[in-house]
Amino acid sequence: MLDGQVIGQCQKRHRHTEWLAFLRQTDRETPKDKELHLVRNNYATHKHPKVQAWLAKQPRFHMHFTPTSASWLNMVERFFRDITTERLRRGVFRSVPELTTAIEKCIAVHNDNRKPFIWTAKAGDILQKEIRANRRLSSKQNEALQVNIPRQSRGL
């Protein structure tokens, strides 16, 4: 986020070994005097014991985990959205290597014209939106539970 640079890798799988490879790449490609704050979702890969052991030896890496249903807090998700709408959705890819090349080109173009992301939304507006979303989610979950409860258990 500091200067808008994206460090990326396209991997065939999303296991802890690929995540460690990405962390090592990030370590190599960033100045050693910088502390790194990584905002991640709660995917088990990010918390694997081997990942934890590696991170314990890397004091400049600080992991932050987003709450469930809060992907909008993760700038990686924002970047995925942008790359999808700007290039991938309208693209035609005949193979995975072709898609990978397109993604790598998008990252290169982004980095050639990078700029930091600056939040423009007010914190209060974001929190109100989150509260409304949670209320809707809770009511839909309650509706689903009611449908799945046998009639005699509901007192009908």
C-alpha positions in Angstrom: 0.0 0.0 0.0 2.9 2.4 0.7 3.8 3.0 -2.9 1.2 0.9 -4.7 3.6 -1.8 -5.9 2.1 -5.3 -6.3 4.2 -8.4 -5.7 2.5 -11.3 -7.3 2.7 -15.0 -8.2 0.4 -17.3 -10.2 0.4 -20.7 -8.6 -1.4 -23.9 -9.6 -2.4 -24.6 -6.0 -3.0 -22.7 -2.8 -1.3 -24.7 -0.1 1.1 -23.6 2.6 4.1 -24.4 0.4 2.9 -21.8 -2.3 2.2 -19.3 0.5 5.7 -19.7 1.9 7.2 -19.3 -1.6 5.2 -16.0 -1.9 6.4 -14.8 1.5 10.0 -15.6 0.6 9.6 -13.7 -2.7 8.1 -10.7 -0.8 11.1 -10.9 1.6 13.5 -10.8 -1.3 11.8 -8.0 -3.2 11.3 -5.5 -0.4 13.9 -3.4 1.4 15.3 -5.2 4.5 14.8 -2.1 6.7 11.0 -2.0 6.0 8.5 -3.7 8.3 5.8 -5.6 6.4 2.2 -5.7 7.4 0.3 -8.4 5.5 -3.5 -8.3 5.7 -4.9 -11.8 5.0 -8.1 -13.7 5.3 -8.5 -16.6 7.7 -7.7 -19.3 5.2 -6.0 -22.2 6.9 -3.0 -22.0 4.6 -2.1 -18.6 6.0 -2.0 -20.2 9.6 -0.3 -23.5 8.8 2.3 -24.5 11.4 5.2 -24.3 8.9 4.1 -20.8 7.9 3.9 -19.9 11.6 7.4 -21.3 12.2 8.8 -19.3 9.2 7.1 -16.1 10.3 8.4 -16.5 13.9 11.9 -16.1 12.4 10.9 -13.1 10.4 10.3 -10.2 12.9 9.6 -7.6 10.2 6.6 -9.6 9.0 3.4 -8.7 10.8 0.2 -10.7 9.9 -3.2 -9.2 10.3 -6.3 -11.2 9.6 -9.6 -9.8 8.3 -12.9 -10.7 10.0 -15.1 -13.2 8.2 -17.2 -11.5 5.5 -14.9 -8.4 5.5 -12.9 -9.1 2.3 -13.3 -5.4 1.4 -10.6 -4.6 4.1 -8.1 -6.6 2.2 -6.3 -4.6 -0.6 -5.5 -7.9 -2.4 -9.2 -8.5 -2.9 -9.5 -4.9 -4.2 -6.7 -5.6 -6.7 -8.3 -8.9 -7.8 -11.5 -7.0 -8.4 -9.8 -4.4 -10.5 -7.7 -6.9 -12.5 -10.9 -8.9 -13.2 -13.0 -6.0 -14.3 -10.2 -4.2 -16.3 -8.8 -7.3 -18.1 -9.9 -10.8 -17.3 -13.7 -10.5 -17.6 -13.6 -9.4 -21.2 -10.6 -11.5 -22.1 -10.5 -14.8 -24.0 -7.9 -17.2 -22.8 -7.3 -20.6 -24.5 -5.1 -22.0 -21.8 -4.0 -21.5 -18.2 -0.5 -20.3 -19.4 -2.3 -17.6 -21.5 -4.3 -16.5 -18.5 -1.2 -16.5 -16.3 0.6 -14.3 -18.9 -2.3 -11.9 -19.0 -2.3 -11.6 -15.2 1.5 -11.1 -15.1 1.2 -8.3 -17.7 -1.6 -6.6 -15.7 0.7 -6.6 -12.6 3.6 -5.2 -14.7 1.4 -2.4 -16.2 0.1 -1.7 -12.7 3.6 -1.5 -11.3 4.8 0.8 -14.1 2.0 3.2 -13.2 1.6 2.5 -9.5 0.2 4.8 -7.0 -0.8 4.2 -3.4 -4.4 3.4 -2.6 -6.0 6.1 -0.5 -9.3 5.3 1.4 -11.9 7.9 0.6 -14.8 6.4 2.5 -15.5 7.7 6.0 -15.1 5.1 8.8 -18.6 5.8 10.1 -20.1 5.1 6.7 -18.2 1.8 6.4 -19.3 0.7 9.8 -22.9 1.5 9.1 -22.7 -0.5 5.8 -21.2 -3.4 7.7 -24.0 -3.3 10.4 -26.7 -3.3 7.7 -25.0 -6.2 5.9 -24.7 -8.2 9.1 -28.4 -7.6 9.9 -29.4 -8.8 6.4 -27.1 -11.9 6.7 -28.5 -12.7 10.1 -32.1 -12.5 9.0 -31.4 -14.7 5.9 -29.6 -17.2 8.1 -32.6 -17.2 10.5 -35.0 -17.7 7.6 -33.0 -20.7 6.3 -33.0 -22.2 9.8 -36.8 -21.9 10.0 -37.2 -23.6 6.7 -35.1 -26.5 7.8 -36.7 -27.0 11.2 -39.5 -29.6 11.1 -43.0 -28.1 11.6 -43.6 -30.0 14.9 -40.4 -28.5 16.4 -41.6 -25.0 15.5 -44.8 -25.4 17.4 -47.0 -25.5 14.3 
